[in-house]
Amino acid sequence: MLHDRVMVRVSEDSGERRSSGGIVIPATAQVAKRLVWGEVFGVGNHARSVQVGDRVLFNPEEQFEVEVQGQLYLVLRERDLHAVASERPEQGTGLYL
């Protein structure tokens, strides 16, 4: 990856979801723009707050798709990320968000 680009694979659980009342909401239902979680698989040299293996929250409409060895990944800029969740035991006591 170059510059501040991040290569992400969308989490498997971002499809069908269940409401707090137990109603199953299909992945095709669109109520509003929804952010999704993904795992970082590649990071450019100028990305400052993201590392490979982190989970990131982003808008799936602000990205480019690329297929690498049969796997579908998304490429987006670091500034398009809304949150970063990672376990960094050297920095604290648990999950960093």
C-alpha positions in Angstrom: 0.0 0.0 0.0 1.2 3.5 -0.7 0.9 6.7 1.3 -2.0 6.8 3.7 -4.0 4.0 2.0 -5.5 1.1 4.1 -6.5 -2.2 2.7 -9.5 -3.7 4.6 -11.5 -6.9 4.4 -15.1 -6.5 5.5 -16.1 -8.6 8.6 -18.3 -11.6 7.9 -20.9 -10.3 10.5 -21.7 -7.1 8.6 -24.5 -8.8 6.7 -27.7 -9.9 8.4 -28.2 -8.6 11.9 -30.7 -8.9 14.7 -32.5 -6.0 16.5 -32.7 -5.8 20.3 -36.2 -7.1 20.1 -35.0 -10.2 18.2 -36.2 -9.2 14.7 -33.8 -10.4 11.9 -32.8 -7.5 9.6 -31.5 -8.6 6.2 -28.4 -7.1 4.8 -30.4 -5.7 1.8 -32.6 -3.5 4.1 -31.5 0.1 4.0 -32.8 2.4 6.6 -30.0 4.9 6.7 -26.3 5.0 5.8 -24.6 2.3 7.9 -21.0 2.1 8.9 -19.3 -1.4 8.9 -16.4 -3.0 10.7 -13.5 -4.5 8.8 -10.0 -5.9 9.5 -6.9 -4.2 8.2 -4.7 -6.3 6.0 -2.4 -3.7 4.5 -1.2 -0.2 5.5 0.7 2.5 3.6 3.9 4.2 4.9 2.1 7.4 5.9 -0.7 5.8 7.9 -0.2 6.9 11.5 -2.9 5.4 13.7 -3.6 2.1 12.0 -1.7 -1.2 12.0 -2.2 -4.5 10.3 -4.7 -6.6 12.3 -6.7 -3.6 13.7 -10.4 -3.4 13.3 -11.7 -0.2 11.7 -15.1 1.4 11.3 -15.8 3.0 7.9 -18.5 3.9 5.3 -18.5 1.1 2.7 -19.5 3.6 0.0 -16.3 5.6 0.3 -13.8 3.0 -1.0 -12.5 1.0 -4.0 -12.7 -2.7 -4.3 -9.8 -4.9 -5.3 -9.4 -8.6 -5.6 -6.1 -10.2 -4.4 -5.6 -14.0 -4.8 -9.4 -14.6 -4.9 -10.2 -12.5 -1.8 -12.1 -9.2 -2.0 -10.6 -6.2 -0.2 -11.5 -2.5 0.0 -8.9 0.3 -0.3 -9.5 3.6 1.4 -7.7 6.5 2.9 -6.9 6.6 6.5 -8.8 9.9 6.9 -12.0 8.0 5.8 -11.9 5.8 8.9 -14.3 6.6 11.6 -12.8 4.5 14.4 -9.9 2.1 15.1 -10.2 -0.8 17.6 -7.1 -2.8 18.4 -5.5 -4.6 21.2 -2.2 -3.0 22.1 -1.0 -4.5 25.3 2.1 -2.4 25.4 0.1 0.8 25.6 -2.5 0.1 28.2 -5.0 -2.4 29.7 -7.1 -3.6 26.8 -9.1 -2.6 23.8 -8.2 0.8 22.3 -11.1 2.6 20.5 
